[in-house]
């Protein structure tokens, strides 16, 4: 997911070590909880209002084994301060 902001100042993986990241769907809401950062010194300060973009990875399939689309999904509505 690209939030369009600088929450970190360099490449950072979450959940690779320590607490794992999770993603839970309830109805039509998906909640992503990031796990432990492998680069805690990369924390940045986010500011400004932008629309987030999520680009799905190539490879996942649905239950019928059809590849899922990799088209980017852009947050709708007016740009806002997220998180």
C-alpha positions in Angstrom: 0.0 0.0 0.0 1.3 3.4 -0.8 0.0 6.0 1.6 1.7 8.8 -0.3 3.4 9.9 2.9 6.7 9.2 4.6 5.8 7.1 7.6 9.3 5.6 7.1 12.5 7.2 5.7 13.9 4.0 4.1 12.8 0.5 3.0 11.2 -1.3 6.0 9.6 -4.7 6.4 6.9 -5.2 9.0 6.2 -8.5 10.5 9.2 -10.4 9.1 10.6 -10.7 12.7 9.0 -10.3 16.1 5.2 -9.7 15.9 3.7 -10.8 12.6 1.5 -8.4 10.5 -2.1 -9.4 10.2 -5.0 -8.6 7.8 -8.6 -9.3 8.8 -11.8 -8.8 6.8 -15.1 -8.2 8.5 -17.9 -7.6 6.1 -16.5 -5.2 3.5 -13.9 -3.7 5.9 -10.3 -4.9 5.8 -8.0 -4.0 8.7 -4.3 -4.3 8.3 -2.1 -4.3 11.5 1.6 -3.9 10.9 3.9 -6.1 12.9 7.4 -5.4 14.2 9.6 -3.2 12.0 12.9 -4.6 10.9 14.2 -1.0 10.7 12.9 0.9 13.8 15.3 3.8 13.1 13.5 4.5 9.8 10.4 6.0 11.5 9.3 9.2 9.8 6.6 11.9 10.4 3.6 11.8 8.1 1.9 15.0 7.2 -0.4 16.4 4.4 -3.5 15.0 2.8 -3.4 12.5 -0.1 -5.4 9.5 -1.4 -3.8 6.1 -0.6 -3.1 3.6 -3.4 -3.1 -0.1 -3.1 -1.5 -2.2 -5.8 -2.2 -5.9 -5.4 0.6 -8.4 -6.0 0.8 -10.6 -9.1 0.1 -14.2 -8.3 -2.9 -14.5 -5.9 -6.0 -16.3 -7.3 -9.6 -16.6 -6.4 -11.3 -19.9 -5.5 -11.6 -20.9 -9.2 -7.9 -20.4 -9.7 -8.3 -17.2 -11.8 -5.5 -14.7 -11.3 -6.7 -11.6 -9.4 -6.3 -8.2 -11.1 -3.2 -6.1 -10.3 -4.9 -2.8 -11.1 -4.1 -0.2 -8.5 -7.0 0.9 -6.3 -7.1 4.5 -5.3 -8.9 5.7 -2.2 -12.0 7.5 -3.1 -13.3 10.9 -1.9 -11.6 14.0 -0.9 -7.9 13.7 0.0 -7.7 13.4 3.8 -5.2 12.9 6.6 -5.1 9.1 7.2 -4.1 7.5 10.4 
